[in-house]
Amino acid sequence: MTDEDHLDADGDLGFAPAVVDSAGADTAGADTAGADTAVASTAGRTAPRRRAGLRRRVTSLAVLVGALTVVGGGYAMLAPTSGADDTVSSQDVEAGRQLYINSCVTCHGANLEGVAGRGPTLVGTGSADVYFQVSTGRMPAPTQGALELRKVPKFTEQEILQLGAFVQSKGGGPQVPAADANLRAGSEALGEGGELFRLNCASCHGATGHGAPLSAGKIAPDLYRATDRQLWTAMLVGPENMPVFSNNQLTPEQKRAIIAYVENLKTTKDPGGAGLGRIGPVAEGLLIWTAGLGVLMVSILWIGARL
């Protein structure tokens, strides 16, 4: 092989890597440029998607807030009102505070949080509970006991409302209905009221509303001395063993129907003589039988003594 052949071979061998390197560099540059283009393209596609997702979230939140506002506003306009007394003034609250300090603070505490071993908290009980307990004479209680019977109230109607206004201003809760609120349905609701009374009230107060004994020495009082306002507030707060019948359990219309039925029980006359608690002919027969046996025994003893 000649020198020229060696030079050609060396030249080929010498220049071949250079050509390859140049091609590799060009290819690497092309790859880098392609990668940059791909990254730029991906970034360009990701940014609009992020903005679109953000817009969807904001739109969904706005729709949710709008729907809640419409539903809440519609319920506030269409929901039945409780007839609560909204005519309370700051003077009534101050007068109620004085009454509370004089008659209630010893058992229920200065902050209405109750005193251990003396009285429960009044926070959240509302003016409705105050009205029922005080207007029926159960409070203020002279002694501590598991059961407080109905007594003559110690406060006037105005003082009771003032005391309730003070408790309401401090702890909130169910409110006593206004004096002019319609708390009794008409005669057309007696059927519904009787059905509701038998389902919700008769198991404790008896089918005729005369009351009945409960466990642990307690009793369900008779309803014949209760006013419409007292019946309404009792259903709202559930005093003692009585369950609470809020507007979710019994609507205001249903409460009015029950009160109408109770009033009908109180005013309906018993034909044929003494009603004997409206228990029925069994009680009347038992009374006659017992009285007859008593008369018979007295007669036997008298005859024996005479002989």
C-alpha positions as CSV (number, residue, x, y, z in Angstrom):
1,M,0.0,0.0,0.0
2,T,1.4,3.4,-1.0
3,D,1.7,6.6,1.2
4,E,-1.2,8.1,-0.7
5,D,-3.2,5.1,0.1
6,H,-2.2,5.6,3.8
7,L,-3.1,9.3,3.6
8,D,-6.4,8.5,2.1
9,A,-7.1,5.9,4.6
10,D,-5.9,8.2,7.4
11,G,-7.9,11.0,5.9
12,D,-10.9,8.8,5.8
13,L,-10.2,7.5,9.2
14,G,-9.4,11.0,10.5
15,F,-12.4,12.8,9.0
16,A,-15.0,10.1,9.6
17,P,-15.3,10.7,13.4
18,A,-15.6,14.4,12.7
19,V,-18.5,13.8,10.4
20,V,-20.1,11.5,12.9
21,D,-19.6,14.0,15.7
22,S,-21.1,16.8,13.7
23,A,-24.1,14.7,12.8
24,G,-24.5,13.7,16.5
25,A,-24.2,17.2,17.6
26,D,-26.8,18.2,15.0
27,T,-29.0,15.4,16.1
28,A,-28.6,16.3,19.8
29,G,-29.4,19.9,19.0
30,A,-32.5,18.8,17.2
31,D,-33.5,16.6,20.1
32,T,-32.9,19.5,22.5
33,A,-34.9,21.8,20.4
34,G,-37.7,19.2,20.1
35,A,-37.7,18.8,23.9
36,D,-37.9,22.5,24.4
37,T,-40.7,22.7,21.9
38,A,-42.5,19.8,23.6
39,V,-42.1,21.5,27.0
40,A,-43.3,24.8,25.7
41,S,-46.2,23.0,24.0
42,T,-47.1,21.2,27.3
43,A,-46.8,24.3,29.3
44,G,-49.0,26.1,26.7
45,R,-51.6,23.4,27.0
46,T,-51.5,23.2,30.9
47,A,-52.0,26.8,31.6
48,P,-55.4,27.1,29.8
49,R,-56.5,23.8,31.5
50,R,-55.6,25.3,34.9
51,R,-57.5,28.5,34.2
52,A,-60.5,26.5,32.9
53,G,-60.4,24.3,36.1
54,L,-60.2,27.4,38.3
55,R,-63.2,29.0,36.4
56,R,-65.2,25.8,36.9
57,R,-64.5,25.8,40.7
58,V,-65.5,29.5,41.0
59,T,-68.6,28.9,39.0
60,S,-69.6,25.9,41.0
61,L,-69.1,27.8,44.3
62,A,-71.1,30.7,43.0
63,V,-74.0,28.4,41.9
64,L,-73.9,26.6,45.4
65,V,-74.0,29.9,47.2
66,G,-76.8,31.2,45.0
67,A,-78.8,28.0,45.5
68,L,-78.4,28.1,49.3
69,T,-79.4,31.7,49.4
70,V,-82.6,31.0,47.3
71,V,-83.5,28.0,49.5
72,G,-82.9,29.8,52.7
73,G,-84.8,32.9,51.6
74,G,-87.7,30.8,50.4
75,Y,-87.9,28.9,53.7
76,A,-87.7,32.1,55.7
77,M,-90.7,33.5,53.7
78,L,-92.8,30.4,53.6
79,A,-92.0,28.6,56.9
80,P,-94.8,28.9,59.5
81,T,-94.1,31.4,62.2
82,S,-94.1,30.5,65.9
83,G,-96.1,33.6,67.0
84,A,-93.4,34.5,69.4
85,D,-93.7,37.7,71.4
86,D,-91.5,40.4,69.7
87,T,-92.8,43.3,71.7
88,V,-90.2,43.0,74.5
89,S,-88.4,46.3,75.5
90,S,-85.2,47.0,77.3
91,Q,-87.3,48.1,80.3
92,D,-88.9,44.6,80.4
93,V,-85.5,42.9,80.4
94,E,-84.3,45.1,83.2
95,A,-87.4,44.5,85.3
96,G,-87.0,40.7,84.6
97,R,-83.4,41.0,85.8
98,Q,-84.5,42.4,89.1
99,L,-87.1,39.7,89.5
100,Y,-84.4,37.1,88.7
101,I,-82.0,38.5,91.3
102,N,-84.7,38.5,94.0
103,S,-86.2,35.1,93.4
104,C,-84.1,32.9,91.1
105,V,-80.4,33.6,91.5
106,T,-79.9,31.4,94.6
107,C,-80.7,28.2,92.7
108,H,-79.9,29.1,89.1
109,G,-76.8,31.2,89.5
110,A,-75.9,34.7,88.6
111,N,-75.1,33.7,85.0
112,L,-78.1,31.3,84.5
113,E,-75.7,28.4,84.5
114,G,-77.3,26.6,87.5
115,V,-76.0,25.7,90.9
116,A,-75.0,22.2,91.7
117,G,-77.5,20.5,94.0
118,R,-79.9,23.4,93.7
119,G,-81.1,24.1,90.3
120,P,-80.4,23.4,86.6
121,T,-79.1,25.8,84.0
122,L,-81.5,28.2,82.3
123,V,-79.2,28.8,79.3
124,G,-81.2,27.8,76.1
125,T,-84.5,27.2,77.9
126,G,-86.0,30.5,76.6
127,S,-88.9,32.5,77.8
128,A,-91.3,29.6,76.9
129,D,-89.9,27.5,79.7
130,V,-90.0,30.4,82.1
131,Y,-93.6,31.1,81.3
132,F,-94.8,27.5,81.8
133,Q,-92.9,26.9,85.0
134,V,-93.7,30.2,86.7
135,S,-97.3,30.7,85.4
136,T,-98.2,27.2,86.7
137,G,-96.7,28.0,90.1
138,R,-94.1,25.3,89.9
139,M,-91.3,28.0,90.1
140,P,-90.0,29.4,92.3
141,A,-89.9,26.1,94.1
142,P,-90.0,26.3,97.9
143,T,-88.1,23.0,98.3
144,Q,-85.9,20.8,96.2
145,G,-87.7,17.8,94.8
146,A,-88.0,15.5,91.8
147,L,-91.6,16.7,91.1
148,E,-93.2,20.1,91.4
149,L,-97.0,20.2,91.4
150,R,-99.1,23.0,90.0
151,K,-99.7,25.8,92.5
152,V,-101.0,29.4,92.5
153,P,-98.4,31.5,90.7
154,K,-96.4,34.0,92.8
155,F,-96.0,36.6,89.9
156,T,-98.4,38.4,87.8
157,E,-98.7,37.8,84.0
158,Q,-96.6,40.9,83.3
159,E,-93.9,39.9,85.7
160,I,-93.7,36.4,84.3
161,L,-93.2,37.8,80.8
162,Q,-90.6,40.2,82.1
163,L,-88.7,37.4,83.8
164,G,-88.9,35.4,80.6
165,A,-87.6,38.3,78.6
166,F,-84.5,38.5,80.8
167,V,-83.8,34.8,80.5
168,Q,-84.4,35.0,76.7
169,S,-81.9,37.9,76.4
170,K,-79.2,35.9,78.1
171,G,-79.5,32.4,76.8
172,G,-81.9,32.3,74.0
173,G,-84.3,29.3,73.3
174,P,-88.0,28.8,72.5
175,Q,-90.0,32.0,73.0
176,V,-93.4,32.4,74.6
177,P,-96.1,33.2,72.0
178,A,-97.6,36.7,71.9
179,A,-100.8,37.4,73.8
180,D,-102.7,37.9,70.5
181,A,-101.3,34.8,68.8
182,N,-103.8,32.3,67.5
183,L,-103.0,29.2,69.5
184,R,-106.2,27.2,69.0
185,A,-107.7,25.8,65.7
186,G,-111.4,25.8,64.9
187,S,-113.9,23.0,65.3
188,E,-112.9,21.6,61.8
189,A,-109.6,20.5,63.3
190,L,-111.0,18.5,66.2
191,G,-110.7,15.2,64.3
192,E,-107.0,15.8,63.6
193,G,-106.4,17.1,67.1
194,G,-108.0,14.0,68.7
195,E,-105.8,11.7,66.5
196,L,-102.6,13.6,67.4
197,F,-103.6,13.7,71.1
198,R,-104.0,9.9,71.2
199,L,-100.7,9.3,69.4
200,N,-98.6,11.8,71.4
201,C,-100.3,12.7,74.7
202,A,-102.7,10.1,75.8
203,S,-100.1,7.5,76.9
204,C,-99.1,9.9,79.8
205,H,-102.0,12.3,80.3
206,G,-104.7,9.6,79.8
207,A,-107.2,9.4,77.0
208,T,-109.4,12.0,78.7
209,G,-106.6,14.4,79.7
210,H,-107.1,13.9,83.5
211,G,-103.5,12.8,84.1
212,A,-101.9,9.5,85.1
213,P,-99.1,8.2,87.3
214,L,-95.6,7.7,85.9
215,S,-92.6,5.8,87.1
216,A,-90.4,6.9,90.1
217,G,-93.3,8.5,91.9
218,K,-93.9,11.1,89.2
219,I,-97.2,12.0,87.5
220,A,-98.4,13.5,84.3
221,P,-100.7,16.3,85.4
222,D,-104.2,16.8,84.2
223,L,-104.8,19.3,81.4
224,Y,-108.0,20.8,82.5
225,R,-106.5,23.7,84.3
226,A,-103.9,24.5,81.6
227,T,-104.4,27.6,79.4
228,D,-103.7,27.6,75.7
229,R,-100.4,29.4,76.3
230,Q,-99.4,26.9,78.9
231,L,-100.2,24.0,76.6
232,W,-98.3,25.6,73.8
233,T,-95.1,26.4,75.8
234,A,-95.2,22.9,77.4
235,M,-95.1,21.3,74.0
236,L,-92.2,23.6,73.0
237,V,-89.9,22.9,76.0
238,G,-91.0,19.5,77.4
239,P,-91.0,20.1,81.1
240,E,-89.9,17.3,83.5
241,N,-90.6,13.9,81.9
242,M,-92.5,15.3,78.9
243,P,-90.7,15.1,75.5
244,V,-90.1,18.2,73.5
245,F,-92.4,18.7,70.5
246,S,-90.6,21.3,68.4
247,N,-92.0,22.6,65.1
248,N,-90.2,19.7,63.4
249,Q,-92.1,17.1,65.4
250,L,-95.5,18.9,65.5
251,T,-96.1,21.8,63.2
252,P,-97.8,24.9,64.6
253,E,-101.0,23.9,62.9
254,Q,-100.9,20.5,64.6
255,K,-100.3,22.1,68.0
256,R,-103.3,24.3,67.4
257,A,-105.4,21.2,66.6
258,I,-104.3,19.5,69.8
259,I,-105.1,22.5,71.9
260,A,-108.5,22.7,70.2
261,Y,-109.2,19.1,71.1
262,V,-108.1,19.6,74.7
263,E,-110.3,22.6,75.1
264,N,-113.2,20.5,73.6
265,L,-112.5,17.9,76.3
266,K,-112.7,20.5,79.0
267,T,-115.9,22.1,77.8
268,T,-118.0,19.1,76.7
269,K,-120.7,18.2,79.2
270,D,-121.2,14.6,80.3
271,P,-124.8,13.6,79.7
272,G,-126.5,11.3,82.3
273,G,-124.8,12.6,85.5
274,A,-121.3,12.5,86.9
275,G,-118.6,11.7,84.3
276,L,-116.3,9.9,86.8
277,G,-113.3,11.1,84.8
278,R,-114.8,9.8,81.6
279,I,-113.4,6.4,82.1
280,G,-116.6,4.8,81.0
281,P,-119.3,2.5,82.2
282,V,-116.9,0.0,83.8
283,A,-115.9,2.6,86.4
284,E,-119.5,3.5,87.0
285,G,-120.5,-0.2,87.5
286,L,-117.5,-0.7,89.8
287,L,-118.6,2.3,91.9
288,I,-122.1,1.0,92.2
289,W,-121.0,-2.5,93.1
290,T,-118.6,-1.2,95.7
291,A,-121.1,1.1,97.2
292,G,-123.7,-1.6,97.2
293,L,-121.4,-4.0,99.0
294,G,-120.7,-1.4,101.6
295,V,-124.4,-0.7,102.2
296,L,-125.0,-4.5,102.4
297,M,-122.2,-5.0,105.0
298,V,-123.4,-2.1,107.1
299,S,-127.0,-3.5,107.0
300,I,-125.8,-7.0,108.1
301,L,-123.8,-5.6,111.0
302,W,-126.7,-3.4,112.1
303,I,-129.1,-6.3,112.0
304,G,-126.7,-8.5,113.9
305,A,-126.2,-5.8,116.6
306,R,-130.0,-5.4,116.9
307,L,-130.5,-9.1,117.4
